[in-house]
Amino acid sequence: MEINRAKIYFADGYKLTLNNGDLIHLIKQGIKLSSIKLEKSDKNFILSLLQILNQCDYFYLDNDTKTIYKESSIVKIKYIDKPNFEIMSDL
């Protein structure tokens, strides 16, 4: 199974990568609305992510409950179609 990924760019320059299977917790007007797991095919991944984030004012991820992101500060979402591998060398 191929992993869907999206990189979210925020107004302050921060970047967040979301993967298929990530659990997003949505907050609206200070109240936790719901938790939604990202599970869509390649072609619908960004659209699904937009529909999820459009429901909330803030969100946080299950694997990082100490950071809350503001939905309205998102300036770009980019689908990542290939893993980005860094080549390490001792040269």
PyMOL CGO cylinders between C-alpha atoms (Angstrom):
from pymol import cmd
from pymol.cgo import CYLINDER

trace = [
    CYLINDER, 0.00, 0.00, 0.00, 1.32, 3.40, -1.01, 0.3, 1, 1, 1, 1, 1, 1,
    CYLINDER, 1.32, 3.40, -1.01, 1.46, 6.06, 1.67, 0.3, 1, 1, 1, 1, 1, 1,
    CYLINDER, 1.46, 6.06, 1.67, -0.24, 9.36, 0.89, 0.3, 1, 1, 1, 1, 1, 1,
    CYLINDER, -0.24, 9.36, 0.89, 1.52, 12.43, 2.25, 0.3, 1, 1, 1, 1, 1, 1,
    CYLINDER, 1.52, 12.43, 2.25, 0.84, 16.12, 2.25, 0.3, 1, 1, 1, 1, 1, 1,
    CYLINDER, 0.84, 16.12, 2.25, 3.03, 18.98, 3.40, 0.3, 1, 1, 1, 1, 1, 1,
    CYLINDER, 3.03, 18.98, 3.40, 1.19, 21.88, 5.00, 0.3, 1, 1, 1, 1, 1, 1,
    CYLINDER, 1.19, 21.88, 5.00, 2.86, 25.30, 4.88, 0.3, 1, 1, 1, 1, 1, 1,
    CYLINDER, 2.86, 25.30, 4.88, 1.87, 27.87, 7.52, 0.3, 1, 1, 1, 1, 1, 1,
    CYLINDER, 1.87, 27.87, 7.52, 2.10, 31.67, 7.32, 0.3, 1, 1, 1, 1, 1, 1,
    CYLINDER, 2.10, 31.67, 7.32, 5.03, 31.75, 9.79, 0.3, 1, 1, 1, 1, 1, 1,
    CYLINDER, 5.03, 31.75, 9.79, 7.08, 29.39, 7.58, 0.3, 1, 1, 1, 1, 1, 1,
    CYLINDER, 7.08, 29.39, 7.58, 6.48, 26.25, 9.66, 0.3, 1, 1, 1, 1, 1, 1,
    CYLINDER, 6.48, 26.25, 9.66, 5.92, 23.05, 7.66, 0.3, 1, 1, 1, 1, 1, 1,
    CYLINDER, 5.92, 23.05, 7.66, 3.95, 20.01, 8.80, 0.3, 1, 1, 1, 1, 1, 1,
    CYLINDER, 3.95, 20.01, 8.80, 3.81, 16.66, 7.00, 0.3, 1, 1, 1, 1, 1, 1,
    CYLINDER, 3.81, 16.66, 7.00, 0.66, 14.57, 7.30, 0.3, 1, 1, 1, 1, 1, 1,
    CYLINDER, 0.66, 14.57, 7.30, 0.47, 10.93, 6.29, 0.3, 1, 1, 1, 1, 1, 1,
    CYLINDER, 0.47, 10.93, 6.29, -2.33, 8.57, 5.44, 0.3, 1, 1, 1, 1, 1, 1,
    CYLINDER, -2.33, 8.57, 5.44, -3.41, 7.05, 8.76, 0.3, 1, 1, 1, 1, 1, 1,
    CYLINDER, -3.41, 7.05, 8.76, -2.66, 10.13, 10.89, 0.3, 1, 1, 1, 1, 1, 1,
    CYLINDER, -2.66, 10.13, 10.89, -5.34, 10.97, 13.43, 0.3, 1, 1, 1, 1, 1, 1,
    CYLINDER, -5.34, 10.97, 13.43, -6.38, 14.65, 13.45, 0.3, 1, 1, 1, 1, 1, 1,
    CYLINDER, -6.38, 14.65, 13.45, -8.31, 16.14, 16.37, 0.3, 1, 1, 1, 1, 1, 1,
    CYLINDER, -8.31, 16.14, 16.37, -10.51, 19.11, 15.40, 0.3, 1, 1, 1, 1, 1, 1,
    CYLINDER, -10.51, 19.11, 15.40, -11.29, 22.08, 17.67, 0.3, 1, 1, 1, 1, 1, 1,
    CYLINDER, -11.29, 22.08, 17.67, -13.95, 24.74, 16.98, 0.3, 1, 1, 1, 1, 1, 1,
    CYLINDER, -13.95, 24.74, 16.98, -14.60, 27.66, 19.32, 0.3, 1, 1, 1, 1, 1, 1,
    CYLINDER, -14.60, 27.66, 19.32, -12.51, 26.00, 22.04, 0.3, 1, 1, 1, 1, 1, 1,
    CYLINDER, -12.51, 26.00, 22.04, -14.45, 22.71, 21.96, 0.3, 1, 1, 1, 1, 1, 1,
    CYLINDER, -14.45, 22.71, 21.96, -13.06, 19.44, 20.60, 0.3, 1, 1, 1, 1, 1, 1,
    CYLINDER, -13.06, 19.44, 20.60, -15.39, 18.46, 17.76, 0.3, 1, 1, 1, 1, 1, 1,
    CYLINDER, -15.39, 18.46, 17.76, -14.10, 15.09, 16.63, 0.3, 1, 1, 1, 1, 1, 1,
    CYLINDER, -14.10, 15.09, 16.63, -11.11, 12.97, 15.70, 0.3, 1, 1, 1, 1, 1, 1,
    CYLINDER, -11.11, 12.97, 15.70, -10.69, 11.95, 12.08, 0.3, 1, 1, 1, 1, 1, 1,
    CYLINDER, -10.69, 11.95, 12.08, -8.25, 9.46, 10.60, 0.3, 1, 1, 1, 1, 1, 1,
    CYLINDER, -8.25, 9.46, 10.60, -6.82, 10.35, 7.18, 0.3, 1, 1, 1, 1, 1, 1,
    CYLINDER, -6.82, 10.35, 7.18, -7.74, 7.50, 4.83, 0.3, 1, 1, 1, 1, 1, 1,
    CYLINDER, -7.74, 7.50, 4.83, -8.17, 8.39, 1.18, 0.3, 1, 1, 1, 1, 1, 1,
    CYLINDER, -8.17, 8.39, 1.18, -6.76, 7.30, -2.15, 0.3, 1, 1, 1, 1, 1, 1,
    CYLINDER, -6.76, 7.30, -2.15, -3.99, 9.27, -3.87, 0.3, 1, 1, 1, 1, 1, 1,
    CYLINDER, -3.99, 9.27, -3.87, -6.29, 11.35, -6.03, 0.3, 1, 1, 1, 1, 1, 1,
    CYLINDER, -6.29, 11.35, -6.03, -8.62, 12.35, -3.17, 0.3, 1, 1, 1, 1, 1, 1,
    CYLINDER, -8.62, 12.35, -3.17, -6.07, 12.86, -0.37, 0.3, 1, 1, 1, 1, 1, 1,
    CYLINDER, -6.07, 12.86, -0.37, -5.70, 16.67, -0.60, 0.3, 1, 1, 1, 1, 1, 1,
    CYLINDER, -5.70, 16.67, -0.60, -9.42, 17.22, -1.14, 0.3, 1, 1, 1, 1, 1, 1,
    CYLINDER, -9.42, 17.22, -1.14, -10.22, 15.03, 1.85, 0.3, 1, 1, 1, 1, 1, 1,
    CYLINDER, -10.22, 15.03, 1.85, -7.67, 16.89, 3.97, 0.3, 1, 1, 1, 1, 1, 1,
    CYLINDER, -7.67, 16.89, 3.97, -9.17, 20.25, 2.96, 0.3, 1, 1, 1, 1, 1, 1,
    CYLINDER, -9.17, 20.25, 2.96, -12.68, 19.09, 3.84, 0.3, 1, 1, 1, 1, 1, 1,
    CYLINDER, -12.68, 19.09, 3.84, -11.49, 17.90, 7.25, 0.3, 1, 1, 1, 1, 1, 1,
    CYLINDER, -11.49, 17.90, 7.25, -9.54, 21.06, 8.11, 0.3, 1, 1, 1, 1, 1, 1,
    CYLINDER, -9.54, 21.06, 8.11, -12.33, 23.32, 6.86, 0.3, 1, 1, 1, 1, 1, 1,
    CYLINDER, -12.33, 23.32, 6.86, -14.51, 22.10, 9.76, 0.3, 1, 1, 1, 1, 1, 1,
    CYLINDER, -14.51, 22.10, 9.76, -12.31, 23.55, 12.49, 0.3, 1, 1, 1, 1, 1, 1,
    CYLINDER, -12.31, 23.55, 12.49, -10.55, 26.63, 13.85, 0.3, 1, 1, 1, 1, 1, 1,
    CYLINDER, -10.55, 26.63, 13.85, -7.65, 24.64, 15.31, 0.3, 1, 1, 1, 1, 1, 1,
    CYLINDER, -7.65, 24.64, 15.31, -6.35, 21.09, 15.08, 0.3, 1, 1, 1, 1, 1, 1,
    CYLINDER, -6.35, 21.09, 15.08, -3.74, 18.85, 16.64, 0.3, 1, 1, 1, 1, 1, 1,
    CYLINDER, -3.74, 18.85, 16.64, -2.31, 15.44, 15.83, 0.3, 1, 1, 1, 1, 1, 1,
    CYLINDER, -2.31, 15.44, 15.83, -2.57, 12.32, 17.91, 0.3, 1, 1, 1, 1, 1, 1,
    CYLINDER, -2.57, 12.32, 17.91, 1.22, 11.88, 17.91, 0.3, 1, 1, 1, 1, 1, 1,
    CYLINDER, 1.22, 11.88, 17.91, 1.84, 15.48, 19.14, 0.3, 1, 1, 1, 1, 1, 1,
    CYLINDER, 1.84, 15.48, 19.14, -0.76, 16.65, 21.64, 0.3, 1, 1, 1, 1, 1, 1,
    CYLINDER, -0.76, 16.65, 21.64, 1.46, 19.52, 22.84, 0.3, 1, 1, 1, 1, 1, 1,
    CYLINDER, 1.46, 19.52, 22.84, 1.14, 21.50, 19.59, 0.3, 1, 1, 1, 1, 1, 1,
    CYLINDER, 1.14, 21.50, 19.59, -2.10, 23.02, 18.29, 0.3, 1, 1, 1, 1, 1, 1,
    CYLINDER, -2.10, 23.02, 18.29, -2.25, 24.43, 14.75, 0.3, 1, 1, 1, 1, 1, 1,
    CYLINDER, -2.25, 24.43, 14.75, -4.53, 27.25, 13.55, 0.3, 1, 1, 1, 1, 1, 1,
    CYLINDER, -4.53, 27.25, 13.55, -6.39, 26.26, 10.40, 0.3, 1, 1, 1, 1, 1, 1,
    CYLINDER, -6.39, 26.26, 10.40, -6.60, 29.82, 9.04, 0.3, 1, 1, 1, 1, 1, 1,
    CYLINDER, -6.60, 29.82, 9.04, -2.79, 30.20, 9.09, 0.3, 1, 1, 1, 1, 1, 1,
    CYLINDER, -2.79, 30.20, 9.09, -2.36, 27.55, 6.37, 0.3, 1, 1, 1, 1, 1, 1,
    CYLINDER, -2.36, 27.55, 6.37, -1.08, 29.15, 3.16, 0.3, 1, 1, 1, 1, 1, 1,
    CYLINDER, -1.08, 29.15, 3.16, -0.42, 26.05, 1.04, 0.3, 1, 1, 1, 1, 1, 1,
    CYLINDER, -0.42, 26.05, 1.04, -0.92, 22.28, 1.02, 0.3, 1, 1, 1, 1, 1, 1,
    CYLINDER, -0.92, 22.28, 1.02, 1.22, 20.21, -1.31, 0.3, 1, 1, 1, 1, 1, 1,
    CYLINDER, 1.22, 20.21, -1.31, 0.77, 16.52, -2.14, 0.3, 1, 1, 1, 1, 1, 1,
    CYLINDER, 0.77, 16.52, -2.14, 4.02, 14.58, -1.82, 0.3, 1, 1, 1, 1, 1, 1,
    CYLINDER, 4.02, 14.58, -1.82, 4.02, 11.85, -4.44, 0.3, 1, 1, 1, 1, 1, 1,
    CYLINDER, 4.02, 11.85, -4.44, 7.48, 10.43, -3.77, 0.3, 1, 1, 1, 1, 1, 1,
    CYLINDER, 7.48, 10.43, -3.77, 9.39, 9.97, -0.52, 0.3, 1, 1, 1, 1, 1, 1,
    CYLINDER, 9.39, 9.97, -0.52, 12.15, 12.51, 0.00, 0.3, 1, 1, 1, 1, 1, 1,
    CYLINDER, 12.15, 12.51, 0.00, 15.32, 10.62, 0.89, 0.3, 1, 1, 1, 1, 1, 1,
    CYLINDER, 15.32, 10.62, 0.89, 18.39, 12.48, 2.07, 0.3, 1, 1, 1, 1, 1, 1,
    CYLINDER, 18.39, 12.48, 2.07, 21.74, 11.02, 1.08, 0.3, 1, 1, 1, 1, 1, 1,
    CYLINDER, 21.74, 11.02, 1.08, 24.19, 11.03, 3.95, 0.3, 1, 1, 1, 1, 1, 1,
    CYLINDER, 24.19, 11.03, 3.95, 27.91, 10.94, 3.29, 0.3, 1, 1, 1, 1, 1, 1,
    CYLINDER, 27.91, 10.94, 3.29, 31.07, 11.15, 5.36, 0.3, 1, 1, 1, 1, 1, 1,
    CYLINDER, 31.07, 11.15, 5.36, 32.97, 12.91, 2.56, 0.3, 1, 1, 1, 1, 1, 1,
]
cmd.load_cgo(trace, "trace")
